[in-house]
Amino acid sequence: MAIADAVSWCCAIALIALILMSSIKDGTANDLVRGRQLQDRPCDEIYVVREGETLHTISDKCGDPYIVERNPHIHDPDDVFPGLVIKITPSNPSSKLQPRH
């Protein structure tokens, strides 16, 4: 009986070790790039219009040329006001962050 207990303990420890080793994620360059992309984004996905901003300035700042199309609650593009909440989707964020060679 003692041998069976020892073997079962060894199997349990080996199983726990395998589970822990499989849960450890290897930090790769892709993770670093994704982190930089999130960190370097000029605007969040949900954007609150500030005093003096227009859709054109927000579009330039955030890299989203289709703000009006993606925000059906904006009926008149010239009628934006501070506090208006809009959805921002950069058209191609990776091209701004990584220069092509």
Buried (B, 14 or more C-beta within 10 A) or exposed (E): EEEEEEEEEEEEEEEEEEEEEEEEEEEEEEEEEEEEBEEEBEBEEEBEBEEEBEBEEBBEEBBBEEBBEEBEEBEEEEEBEEEBEBBBBBEEBEEBBEEEE
